[in-house]
Amino acid sequence: MNTGQNTRIVAIIQARMGSTRLPGKVLKDLAGEPLLARVVSRTMRASRINGVVVATTRDANDDDIVDLCQERGWRSFRGSEEDVLDRYYQAALASEADILARITSDCPLVEPEIIDRVTNELLSYYPEVDFVGNTLTRTFPRGLDVEVMTFKALERAWREDRNTAWREHVTPYIYRHPDKFRIRNVANDVDYSPMRWTVDTIEDLTFVRKIYGHFQSDTFTWREVLRLLEVHPEWLEINRDVQQKVVP
């Protein structure tokens, strides 16, 4: 196994205020903190991560995100609003990372343990593997999504991808070209994929507020959330009917 001791691993959290179904969701209150702060805090606790960058846009609407980053001492980067692949690549380039962990800002339950697990899977085969995710075959709750890739793979996608719809979602060019990239999936022993732990609607926000309202911090683990939901299975009904947007 490549331990990654000399390998710089950076988590890039893409965030913007624009949202079709829940505008401004990344700064919505979540137990006294902005939702984005919960995502950053949980991501920073992953032991394999050397740095975290919030990648937002140059749009004036995202000034509040940059202000929050400056206030909290987080590193931020501003790039294209529509070409998220370019924004992500430019942020990765600026951070001088060898390996990138892609996290999205609408996942306030993102799990440090899972970030480490997916990262370790790539490190186990590095540099023979280009991309590892836990979403290629879903077994984790939606909202614990982690994609880890080499900078070289990201750079190749940035250079070759001509599909504007794919570029909005950063990684489709990679995982849809197994002939060009060496890819692995991380699966859980139990399939929890029907659970929805991400935030894209008011119902989703209501659900995660139930979780945070119980713990009153962001230091809980995803396994503790599973146990809590065994006690309160009715909470899963709050956003059960929300339809996930499909990547083109």
Steps between C-alpha positions, in 0.01 A plus 500: 500500500619850417461680833479837332753649742643724226173535313297818546130418531256790485123495542324748275148593606304659215249757625279774364193689612302422187271199532192429292300339778644660814683829430770589752492153654874489573465779757170383654509461877579154629499488881652846527755473221482551123446172317829550316685529831371155596628356173843661541531396864417137429726487194792642698476212745595247234849390600621451141421856392788750502292804408149619417402755236154646445460549124231757426423729206590851392132599513424780745232282659780283636678783680335380821669162461841665457430724800422194713820331386706807590325530835571134585849487352410248230673500166270594212517524124275679252440370149242431233138464608386272217822316410546335836767265363712803412434655842596176668812453286620856555446464877693172496780659301522789746510261796791299350326172586605156378164349594161668528199400708181645354238601756182696429371772729149354527618202706513610867511137617811420294703248698873531579529122531363452148721774355797314648375165377461616140834683513676194642357290218665726246825514699505121513540492122657841437619589241346205312143618570362835380162529671318345796143580601223361717226597253570287194292229663311667782490334842543801730227753578485775236683788661808302604638522146878508464704497180880489516717539192855572397581847376615345172157340448325826578729688263433253220123535550532880502696489178291242310139540618294693246159423653377815675240305700767263628736785586232640730534181709884476487560123485266331245769502232723294729256235619333470160829425330635185668703448181701813585504497881565232759202508733397330825182513708471482880189321624347457843408157634139609549310689230377830643463669160121560537579749781526865399739708715580779254340846487332623184150586622329636811401142588865396490595793723225409745637146516862597573380755754339212688838325508692808611228595744559169676881511513544882531846473344663361187727246670261205471571212262285365222460178701349703784257651250400151386430402861302821554288423195424156638342682794331759275422323170223755441766762428586315180152579371571875503690498170432151369309630197764753391628411154872529445618700202649266241845567359466529120 
